[in-house]
Amino acid sequence: MKIFITGATGYIGHQLALKLANQGNVVHIIVRDQSSPNIPVHNNIIVFPGDITYLSSIKKAMAGCEQVYHTAAIVKLFSKDPSLFYKVNVDGTRNLLGAAVDAGVKKFVYTSTCGVLGASVKMPKSEKDPRTESFDNEYEFTKFLAENLVKDYVHKGLFTVIVSPSKVYGPGIETHPVSVNWAINNFIKGKLTIIPKPSNILSNYCFIDDIVNGHILAMQHGLGGDKYILGGENLSYEDFFHQLRLLSGSKARIIPAPRFIVHIWALAQWCKYLITKEEPFVTIKGIHHIFINKIYSNEKAKQKLGYRPTPLQEALKQTIQFLKQKNYA
Amino acid sequence: MLDNLYTLITGASEGFGKSLALECASRKMNLILVALPGPELYYLADFIKRNYLVDAIAIEKDLTCEENCIAVYQFVQSMNLRVNMLINNAGLGGTMLFSEGSISFYQKQIKLNIVATTLFTHLFLDMLKSNGPSHILNVGSLSSYFYLNKKQVYGATKSFIYSFSKSLRRELKNDGISVSVICPGSMNTNISVTCLLKTSSRISRLSIMNPEEVAPIAISGLLKSREVIIPGRLNKLFLFINKLLPDFIKTMILSNQMKNIRSVTAIETNQKSILLTEKQKSLIAS
């Protein structure tokens, strides 16, 4: 089968493209920078130069494809140019949906984020739960707008499904300065690890292999216009690093940092940005995100898609092994 | 759930109404949530029941229709629910030149903002008296103090809410019912409003509050039986300056502020954004 994937130079898209190519599918990917080291290499993967913000380039790459996975997005908390979020995450998605209708694509899976669902209160959040707080960053807001577009296209005759990963970790390419993988690597290298205080704040962590499988399962079994959380286990920062310590034997020190310390760090990042124009990965507006519970339920994906997440310890073991090999390489 | 007293909130499915519902739930108040038909209301009620361990009953009705207001009351009565707090929040906003709006839109605005509030207050009056001490919170607007371009009908409906509340407060004082009115400034209440507010000037952008910031102020003001609740320091400052400045200067400043704001009808709390055209959506996105 011919399958079209956007964002194949990103963390999820890269692994997804390789998996689908390994299964014997012909995978069309669209790539902005032909010299990017993150392009997945495989005999079944055909690289098309292009950009999701240019409709003509999408049409060429999508021709003859039955399925579309749209994983491409601007993923960061802050950008010098906020209109970029709208251009790529919203307009880019609109381009792809339109092109998919024209190309006669059978199914379209859109990669969103649990961030659209927002913070949890007491129980893990499910797909239907309302967002309780306003959007405070362009990333989550534009992913929300794009989700609405994707749902709307069901009424325009396109079979669309939304998947929402939480915090993803595991073997793959490094595309962000502060990822879960980065934190794990730091810790197993024995470096000082700073976690938010109180350290019992809960988050949801999911394994990259499960996310890739979840995408494929959503393509196979997802209902049109429906949304599925692809999550892993809910646990506190403290427990997460405790598990890592047990599995890796790391002796790294963990220091819980109260909010005001992180605030100062964010402030320092901002000053650095003003001087060097290097985009900060923590902003003052964004720091509360690490001080609130964000737990999610993957029940719906388990029941409706047959999603079977890898047990936490097994997933962490594989991640540690991968990172250690990479460190020695 | 210590008692079987309930707080009724209209326009509760999104925006400020949703934040008010969540705030009340976090204060362990049982809720009756009224909003336009749609699944979101049930999702919210279900979410509240699971996360805050209070009761939450969803009633889907379009309150621009008088019969529906009466039906809500009859439903509450038939279920033997005792309401001791009434929050008239459902409202229809809009920013447009008078000539740009249709008469049917203005009628809808008046029906929801004025008629539904009056009717609900009247219908629940006896129940509130018998369940005292009770509270009524009406949602006005800062625009009832400022006479803004493009907000003629909306501003006037909110001025009605303001006078109605203050007058009623004096009348019901001895019946154990405290009437409060909250006058918020701009809030990020739904997608169209959020996008619209991104286009407004810097000083007005600074005064914009999130509904989840305003809701705690509203509820604690209500519980303290405040007559008029103005959320936000900047909004309070605006009002203070408003009292000091002579009329001609105010007119100059305000018409200048409103010039930058595109005409859009945005639906304030209760209703879906039906009026955003595809063109406006792409404008917002750009």
Interface residues (C-beta under 8 A of the other chain):
Chain A: S83 Y86 K87 V90 D91 R94 V121 K122 M123 K128 D129 P130 T132 E133 S134 F135 D136 F141 L145 N148
Chain B: K18 S19 L22 P39 E40 Y43 L44 D46 F47 R50 N51 Y52 N188 I191 T194 N210 P211 E212 S282 I284 A285 S286
